[in-house]
C-alpha cells in the first residue's frame, strides 16, 4: 500500500494582504513552498501533487518544479475544490484504500518525525486521522461588538494541523458530497465527519505553524532554523555514537 501527498497551493495572496502569494514569501533564504516540499519529499511518498493557481507565474521558475516526484495541476476557486482536483489527478494511480496526505503549503515547519508518527498511528485504521494539538489558550466567546459573553471549556478541544491522512476512496467521496451540497469544509476531516465517519488525532509538534499574517514570517524563520539545528545535532550525535 502506498501513500500520496496533495498540496493545495492555489492561493494568490488576497487574504495575506500582499501582491506576492504567501507560498512565495522568502523565508530563511528561499520561498516558503520550497521548504514545505523539500520536507515532504524526505518522507518518501509515491508522488506529490501540487495544485497551483492557473495564472501562477512563479511556480515554474522554482527548481523544485522540475523534481520528478512532483506533479502540477491547476487548482480551483476554493481550497476544497483544489484538493478535489488534486485527488482526481491521482485516480488512475491511487487505489481506493491507499493513503493520501493533504498538507497546507503554508506549513513549512512540518517534520518527518511527525509524518512518520501519523503514518504509524493510522496505517491500519479504516478512516485515518490528523496531526493536532490540545488547545492551550483560554477561549472566549464574544459578540459582534467584541464583548465577552463567556469562557469556553477547552478540555476536549484540539487545534487541527496538517498533514491530514485519509483513505483515498473515502476522501474522494466525502469531498464530492460536501461540494455537491454546497458545504465548504475548512479541512478534510470536516468533510469526513459530515459522512458520519470518525477520524482520529495524533499529537503533533506545536511548531508546525501556519503562515497566516506577515508577522508570522519571522516566527517561521526562527522555527526552521531551530529545527535545522536540532537535525544537525542529531546527525552529529549519531556519527559520534
N, C-alpha and C positions, 0 to 999 in steps of 0.2 A: 504494500500500500504506500502511495506517495503523498506528499503534501505540496501544495501550490500556494503562492502568495499573490494577492491582488492589492495594489497600492493606488488608491484614488488620489490623483494629483491634478485635478482639472480646475482648481481654484484660480481666480485671476487677481486676487488681492483686494477685492472691493471691501470686505469686512475688515481686512488688516489695515486699511487706510493708506496704502502706498500704491504707486504705479507698478511696482515690481511685486509679483505674486510671492507669498511668503515662502514657498518651496525653493525660490531662487535667492532668498536673502543669504548673504555671505556670513557664515559662522565658522570661527576657527580656521579661516583660510580657504574655505570652499563653500559652494552653495549647499544649503541645508539638505536638499534632495540627495546629494551625493553621500552625505553622512548616513542618511537613512538607508539608502540602497546598499551601500558597502557593508553595513552591519547585517542587513538581511541576507546578503549573499554568503556571509560566513556561516549561515545556518544550513546551507546546502539544500535549498528547496529544489523541486523538479524544474520549476520555472517561476519567474516573477513577471506579472503583467502590470505595467504601469499605465494608468488611464489618465490621459492629458487632455487639456482643452484643445479643441480643433484648431483654434487660432494661435496656439502657443508657438512663439518664435525663439524660445530659449532652449527648450529641451534637446533638440537635435544638435546643439552646439557643445553639449557636455560629453566628455569621454565615456561616461557611464552609459550613454545611449547606445554605444557600439558593443556593449558586453553581450556575448551570445546567450547568456542566461536570462536576458531581459527582453521582453516583447512589449511593443507600444500599441495602444488602441485609443481612438478618440472618445472622449467622455460625453456625459450628458449634462443636463441643466442642474441637477442636484447630486449630492453625494450618493444617495441611494441609487439613482439612475446610473451613475458612473460605476458603482460596484456591480450592478446588474450587468452592465456591458462587459466589464472585465470577466465576470463569471461566464457569460455567453461565449466569450473568446476561448474558453477552456473546454467547451462542450464536446469537442472531438478527442480530447486528451484525458480529461479527468473522469474517473469512474464515480458512480453515484456515492459510494462510501469512502472515496478518497477525502483527505482533509484539505481544506482551503483556509488560509490565514489572511484576514483583512487587516491591513496596517495603515494608519494615517501617515501620510508623507511628512506631516508636521511634527512627528515624534521621532527625532533623530537620535535620542538617547537610549533607544531600545538596546538591550544587551543579549548576547547569545545565551547566557545563562537563564534569562527569563523566558526566552523562546523554548529552550530545552525543557524548562520546568513545565511550560504549558503543554508541550507535546507529550511529555511523560505522564502528566496528570490525566490527560483526556484521550490518549491514543485508543483505548478500548471502550470509551464512552459512546453511547448511542447517539448523542446530540453534539456535545462539545462544550466549550466554555471560553472564558475570557480572563485576561490579566486584569486585576483590580486591586484596590487597597481600601481598608476601612476608612471612613470619613473621620478626619482628625479635628476639623474645626467645628466650633459651635455654629449651628444653623438657625438663622432667624427667618421667620415668615413675616413678610411685610406687605403693606397695601400699596395702592397706586401712588400714594403720596410719600412713599418710602418711610412710613411709620411702622414700628414693630408691633405685630399682632401676637406674637408668641415665639417660643423656642421649641424647635423640633427635636424629637427623640432620634438620636443618630446611632443608637446601639445596633441597628440592623441595616445601616446604610453604608454602601461602598461606592467609591469613585471608579467608574469604568475606564479602563485603558485599552490600548491595542498593543499587539495583535488580538483579534478575536478569532477563534478557531472552531469551525463547524464542518459537518459532513457536507460535501459538495451538493448532493441532490436536495437535502433538506433546506440549505440556504437558498438555492435557486428558487424552490417552491415558495419559501417564506417571503422573499423579496418580490416575486411576481405577484403574490397575493396582496401584499401591502400596497404596492404601487397601483394595482388594479382597483383597489378600494379607496384610493385617494389618500392613504396614510403616508406619513413622512417620518419613518423611523430614524432616530438620530444615531442609532448604531445597529449592528446586525443582530445582536442579542434581542433587541426590542422586536424585530421582525419575527424571530422565532417564538418569542413569548406570546405574540398575538395568535400564533397557531396552537397555543396550549402546551408547547414544549418547555422543558425546564433546563436551561444551560447552567453550568457551574461556574464558579470563580476560583482562581488560584492567586494567592497574594503575589504581587509584583513589586519591583523596586519603585519607591516613591519618586526617584529621579527620572523616571520615564515620562518626562513632562512634555507638554504640547505647546508649540509656538502659537499664541493666540493674539497677543498685542506686541507692539515693537519693544517694550521694555523687557519682554521675555528673552530677547536675543542675548543679552549679557548673562543671564542666568543659564541659558542653554550652553553658551560657550564655556562657562565655568564648569558645568557638569561634564561636558565632553572631555575637557582637559583632565579633570579629576578621574574620570573613568579610564582614559588612556594611561594615566599614571599608574592606576591600580593594575591594569592589564600588564604593563611593562614590569611592575614589581613582582607579579605572579610568575611571569616568564623567567625573571632572574632567579627567583626562589626555586623554580623547578629545575633550572640548569644547575644551580649550586647543590641541590639535594640529590 
